[in-house]
Amino acid sequence: MRALASLLAIAAVVTVAAAAIFDTVRGGSPRFPSSVRGELVYSDASCHRHAIRLPGLARHDFLTVGCGVFTRHDNLGVRNGAVAWFAYPGRLGTTTLLPRRAVPPGATVESVAWLGGPRFAAVLAPSGEVTVWQKRRRLSSATVGAVTELRSSPRATYFAAQGHGVVSVLDRSGRPLWEAAGRAIAWSPDEQYVAVARPSELSILRAGDGHRVARLAVRATDVDWRTLEP
């Protein structure tokens, strides 16, 4: 009887742990959406890294420590006020897309995100405008609030402006689509969904409209969504 009681107690702990890490919001169904696949990598408040495999929800912890986990898919950056691709050190190691003199007077480029080919998004300071450029030609601008970082989706269909607890998602033309409370955002490899890190959960939302389909009850400060390795 004692052995049976011990087994029941262990089962209860496992059940509680599963409920703690996962809770869908689609009619209270206990099943995780089967179309949501890949591996969520996130860092906690102590900068320890963890991963959750989807849709099975198997979890493992990394030995490495690092607060930032999001993976950029380009070598785009800002140097001396110019936006350029950086390939390797040396005189011919960069390709300038937007020279400093082409930036509006009084403005500086604070953050950039690649949008495919020579198209990119940039935050201009001090106005906080989120702009989209095709090389030196500005295509659009929008104001979405205080922005500290831009992140583009794997295929550059979308990008996000995040800062001060809010993430705003825009399409590659710079048109705002939706926004939500969150510290950080990452896209699924197929760009159908996003994971948004919030103080008490990782929310899984549809990329196109921000509708929430599931939540993981883990605390994350940064998040990445990677292809699940076999």
N, C-alpha and C positions, 0 to 999 in steps of 0.2 A: 504493500500500500504506500510505503514511503517513497519507493522508486517511482510509482505511478504519479504521486503528488509532485515529485520533483520534475518529472517530464511535463506535466501540465503547467507547472510554474514557468518552465523554460519556454513552452509554446506560447504562453500568455505574454512573456517579455518580447518574443519575436514578433507577435502580432501587434503589440503596442509600438515597437520600433518601426514596423512597416507602415502603420497608420501615421506615425510621426513624420516620416520622410515623404509620404505621398498622400495627396488628397485631390481627387478630381473635382471639377465644378460643373460637370456636364450631367445634371440630373442625379448627382450623388452616386454615379456608377463607380464601382471599385476598380474598373479596368483602365489602364493607361492607354491613351489613343495609339493604336498600332501603327499609324502613319508617321508618328513622331519618333525618329530614329537618330542614332549617332551617339556621341559621348559628350556630356557636359563636364567641362573642367572649370572648377571655381576655386577661389581663394577665400579663406575666412578672415575674421578680424585680426588674427595672429599671423596672417600671411602664410598659413599652411595650405597646401594644395590638395584637392580631392577631385574625384571623378565619379560620375554616375552614368551607367550605360542605359540607353533607352532602346526599346520600351521595357526591358526586363528589370531595370532599377538596381542592378548589381553595382555596388560601390567599392572603390578602393582609394587608398591614400598614397600620396607621393612622399618620397624622402626629401625631395628638393623643397626649398622655401622661396616664395616670391609673391608679392602682392598683386602684380599685374600678370594676367594670363591671356588676355586677348591677343590673337594672332593677326597681324596685318598682312595683306596679300600684295604688297608693293613696296618699293623703295622711295616713295614720294616723301618729300620733306621741305622744310623752310630753312634757308641759310642766308644770312645777311639781308633779310627782307625779300629774297627771291624764292619762288617755288620751283623745285627741280627734282628730277629723278637722280638718285645717287647710285652709281654702279660700283666704282672702286676708287681708291685714292689717286690723286694725280690731276694734271691739268685737263685731261679729256674724260675724267671720270663722272661728269654730270651732264645732264641735258636740261637746260633751263626752259620751263614752260611759261612762267610769268616773271619777268624781270621786275626789280624793285621800282623802276621808273614807270611801269605800267599800272601800278597800284594807285588808287585815287589819292590825291594830295591829303596829307594828314593821317592816312590810314596805314596800318601794318597788318600783315598776315599772321594770325596767331596759331591756327591749326588747319590741317588739310586732310582730305580723304580722296583716294583715287576712285574714279567712276568709269574706267574703261578708256583705252586709247589716250588721247591728250586731254580728256575731260576730267575735271576734279572739282571738289567742293572746298571752300575756304571760309574761315571765320575772319572777318575784318574787325580790328580794334581801332578806336575805342567804341565804335557804334554797336558791335556785337552782331552785325549782319552776317547771315549765312548765305554765301554766294556760290553760284555754279559757273565755271569757266570752261571754255574750249580754247586751250592755249591762252592767248592774251585777250580773248573776247569774252566779256561777261554776259552770260545768258540769262541769269535771274538772280534775285535776292529776296530774302525773307527774314523776318524777325521772329525768333522763337523763344526768346528769353535768354537768360545767362547761360553761356556755352563755354565749357572748358575743354571739350574734346569732340572730334568728329570720327565716326566709324562707318566704313562701307561694308556692304554685304559681299559674300564671296564672288558673285557674278556681277557686282556693281549695279544691281537693279534698284537697290535702296541705299540710303545712308542715314545715319542718326546723329543728332546733335545732343550731347548729354552734359549736364552740369547742374549743381545745386539740387540734386534729388529729383530731377525730371529728365526723361529721354523723349526726344521728338523725332519721329520717323518721317523722312521725305523720300520722294522718288528721285531718280537720277536727273530729272529736269529741274529739281529744286522745289517741287510742289509739296507743301506740308500735307501729310496723310493723317496722322494721329499722334497723340502724346500720352504718356503715362508716368506715374511716379516710379522712380527707380534710380539706382546708383550706376548701373552699367547694363549694356545690351550686347547680345551676340546672336547671329543668325544660324539656323540649321544649314547644313551643306547644300540642300536643295532650295533654300531661301523661302520655304513655305511657312516657317515658324520663326519666332524669336524667343530667346530666354532673357528675361529682365530680372536683374538682381535687386531685391528689396531687403529692408532690414530683417524681416522674419521669414522670407521665402524666395524661391526662384519661380517666377511665373512664366508659363508657356503660353504665348499669344500667337494668333495668326499674324503673319507679317503684313498682309495687305490692309487689314482694318483694325488690328489691335485687340480683337476679341479673345478673351482668355479661354483656353481649353483645358488647362490643368495647372496644378501647382505642386512644387516640391518644398516641403517644410524644412529647408536648410537655410542658414544665414550665410550670405555671400557678399563680398565686397567687389569682386570682379568675376567675369564669366567668359568662357569661350565655348564654342560648339564645334566639335570636330567629327570627321568621318570615323565611324567605328572600324577599328582595325580587326581583321579576322583572327 
